[in-house]
Amino acid sequence: MLRLLLADDHAVVRRGLRGIITNHPTWTVVGEARDGDAALALALTLRPDIAVLDVSLPRLDGVTLTRRLKREAPEVSVLLFTMRDDDETVNAGLAAGARGYILKSDTGLHLRAAISALGNRRPYYSPWVCELLTAGHLRDHVLSRRQLLTAREREVGCMMAQGLRNEQIADGLGISVKTVETHRASAMRKAGVRTPGDFVRFAIRQGMIQA
């Protein structure tokens, strides 16, 4: 059973999260908090597998809380679930140790995919976050294989590297499975790899995802 802790200062958000999580037969919510201090105390006591945290928590913000959990409860995987989509906040959250970052504007598909990924010790980022991360690297003037990929190829490649199936990628991006297959093949060709496993290693080396 995958055990999750929820932290958000809005009860309606926690209720929505709980509804999605409890609909899964092997996921359960072991605790809820409305501020960062309470979330930290619960995490240290309950030791959940995953902590789903808002960035803008009262008393102790989500980024600082992530950093504390990384230090005091490293076995807890942090999924940041927030409206904050600016690159400064995204980079701060990932630097603090978050294994996942999705936006509240994302569909429930991404929340379920993120929980599944973190439950299997893999990172997960929503398509917009993937694009922010790769765009940040593209400001460098050194040409790399990653820079040969189009924005859509980077999105598809990032989601593929996180273990999503073609059908899941298509649903998440609102495109057809055939289009996903085309972008996937092109991304792998430009990366100079032949297998999804090789692309994962490429994506880690190029900073598209974290190991």
Secondary structure in CASP SS format (residue, H / E / C, confidence):
PFRMAT SS
TARGET T0000
AUTHOR 0000-0000-0000
METHOD secondary structure of the structure
MODEL  1
M C 1.00
L E 1.00
R E 1.00
L E 1.00
L E 1.00
L E 1.00
A E 1.00
D C 1.00
D C 1.00
H C 1.00
A H 1.00
V H 1.00
V H 1.00
R H 1.00
R H 1.00
G H 1.00
L H 1.00
R H 1.00
G H 1.00
I H 1.00
I H 1.00
T H 1.00
N C 1.00
H C 1.00
P C 1.00
T C 1.00
W E 1.00
T E 1.00
V E 1.00
V E 1.00
G E 1.00
E E 1.00
A E 1.00
R C 1.00
D C 1.00
G H 1.00
D H 1.00
A H 1.00
A H 1.00
L H 1.00
A H 1.00
L H 1.00
A H 1.00
L H 1.00
T H 1.00
L H 1.00
R C 1.00
P C 1.00
D C 1.00
I E 1.00
A E 1.00
V E 1.00
L E 1.00
D C 1.00
V C 1.00
S C 1.00
L C 1.00
P C 1.00
R C 1.00
L C 1.00
D C 1.00
G H 1.00
V H 1.00
T H 1.00
L H 1.00
T H 1.00
R H 1.00
R H 1.00
L H 1.00
K H 1.00
R H 1.00
E H 1.00
A C 1.00
P C 1.00
E C 1.00
V C 1.00
S E 1.00
V E 1.00
L E 1.00
L E 1.00
F E 1.00
T E 1.00
M C 1.00
R C 1.00
D C 1.00
D C 1.00
D H 1.00
E H 1.00
T H 1.00
V H 1.00
N H 1.00
A H 1.00
G H 1.00
L H 1.00
A H 1.00
A H 1.00
G C 1.00
A C 1.00
R C 1.00
G E 1.00
Y E 1.00
I E 1.00
L E 1.00
K C 1.00
S C 1.00
D C 1.00
T C 1.00
G H 1.00
L H 1.00
H H 1.00
L H 1.00
R H 1.00
A H 1.00
A H 1.00
I H 1.00
S H 1.00
A H 1.00
L H 1.00
G H 1.00
N C 1.00
R C 1.00
R C 1.00
P C 1.00
Y E 1.00
Y E 1.00
S C 1.00
P H 1.00
W H 1.00
V H 1.00
C H 1.00
E H 1.00
L H 1.00
L H 1.00
T H 1.00
A H 1.00
G H 1.00
H H 1.00
L H 1.00
R C 1.00
D C 1.00
H C 1.00
V C 1.00
L C 1.00
S C 1.00
R H 1.00
R H 1.00
Q H 1.00
L H 1.00
L C 1.00
T C 1.00
A H 1.00
R H 1.00
E H 1.00
R H 1.00
E H 1.00
V H 1.00
G H 1.00
C H 1.00
M H 1.00
M H 1.00
A H 1.00
Q C 1.00
G C 1.00
L C 1.00
R C 1.00
N H 1.00
E H 1.00
Q H 1.00
I H 1.00
A H 1.00
D H 1.00
G H 1.00
L H 1.00
G C 1.00
I C 1.00
S C 1.00
V H 1.00
K H 1.00
T H 1.00
V H 1.00
E H 1.00
T H 1.00
H H 1.00
R H 1.00
A H 1.00
S H 1.00
A H 1.00
M H 1.00
R H 1.00
K H 1.00
A H 1.00
G C 1.00
V C 1.00
R C 1.00
T C 1.00
P H 1.00
G H 1.00
D H 1.00
F H 1.00
V H 1.00
R H 1.00
F H 1.00
A H 1.00
I H 1.00
R H 1.00
Q C 1.00
G C 1.00
M C 1.00
I C 1.00
Q C 1.00
A C 1.00
END
